[in-house]
């Protein structure tokens, strides 16, 4: 676990760990999520499986407001991340795991969000999975995790990433991603 100075640094750290084959996630809210948008395009474009957990809050406009609305989530709809919404403390716990499972199965990154005023501040009992149950989930995903790590940057099998492309090649690559997104 590494605490970064801002969400811009945090998302750069997430992107860096993902390309090296480490499973990574981050937690943020409102203005912090907006600082992550440029890297979200790269993460989604590279089909890197990860989850951003977001306490959805109002984006400050005329004044700072932390009340629950989804203006921060609406600002990231176009990034290529799938969106998954929780509506209670138990759902937040359950769908946090579900979003990690889903991202590994489809290689599409997820934003898992919940109300950033009510749910994030609510004290509520919830049923948590034990270590044995979590191990079963990891065992079931072992092939997908290995597949993800096999695509990682590695000096033993170098690959080319982050090239500049002309419009015709760029469009072909966008179209090539459509079948993955349509799953």
Residue pairs with C-beta under 8 A, 6 or more apart in sequence:
2 13
4 10
4 12
4 13
6 32
6 35
7 26
7 28
7 31
7 32
7 33
7 35
7 36
8 35
8 36
10 26
10 28
10 32
10 36
11 26
11 35
11 36
11 39
11 40
12 39
13 24
14 24
14 25
14 26
14 39
14 43
14 50
15 39
15 42
15 43
15 48
17 24
18 24
18 43
18 46
18 48
18 49
18 50
19 46
19 48
19 152
19 153
19 161
20 152
20 153
20 154
21 148
21 149
21 150
21 151
21 152
21 153
21 154
22 152
23 49
23 50
23 145
23 148
24 50
25 50
25 51
25 52
25 53
25 100
26 36
26 50
26 52
26 53
27 52
27 53
27 54
27 55
28 36
28 52
28 53
28 54
28 55
29 54
29 55
29 56
29 57
29 66
29 72
29 116
29 120
30 55
30 56
30 57
30 58
30 59
30 60
30 66
30 71
30 72
30 116
31 59
31 60
31 72
33 52
33 54
33 72
33 73
33 75
33 76
34 59
34 72
34 75
36 52
36 76
37 75
37 76
37 79
40 52
40 76
40 79
40 80
40 81
40 109
41 79
41 80
43 50
43 81
43 109
44 79
44 80
44 81
44 108
44 109
45 80
45 177
46 161
47 107
47 108
47 177
47 180
48 107
48 109
49 103
49 104
49 106
49 107
49 108
49 109
49 148
50 103
50 109
50 110
51 96
51 99
51 100
51 103
51 109
51 110
51 111
51 112
52 81
52 109
52 110
52 111
52 112
53 96
53 112
53 113
54 72
54 73
54 111
54 112
54 113
54 114
54 116
55 113
55 114
55 115
55 116
55 119
55 120
56 68
56 69
56 70
56 72
56 73
56 113
56 114
56 115
56 116
57 65
57 66
57 67
57 68
57 69
57 72
57 116
57 117
58 65
58 66
58 67
58 68
58 69
58 71
58 72
59 71
59 72
59 75
66 116
66 117
67 117
68 115
68 116
68 117
68 118
70 113
73 83
73 111
73 113
76 111
77 83
80 108
80 109
80 181
81 108
81 109
81 110
81 111
82 102
82 103
82 106
82 108
82 109
82 110
82 111
83 110
83 111
83 113
84 95
84 98
84 99
84 102
84 110
84 111
84 112
84 113
85 95
85 112
85 113
85 114
86 92
86 94
86 95
86 96
86 112
86 113
86 114
86 119
87 114
87 115
87 119
88 119
88 124
89 119
89 122
89 124
89 126
90 124
90 126
90 127
91 114
92 112
92 114
92 119
93 126
93 127
93 128
95 112
96 112
97 129
97 137
99 110
99 112
100 110
101 137
101 141
102 108
102 110
103 109
103 110
104 141
104 144
104 145
104 148
105 141
105 144
106 180
106 183
107 148
107 180
108 180
108 181
108 183
114 120
129 137
138 145
153 159
153 161
165 173
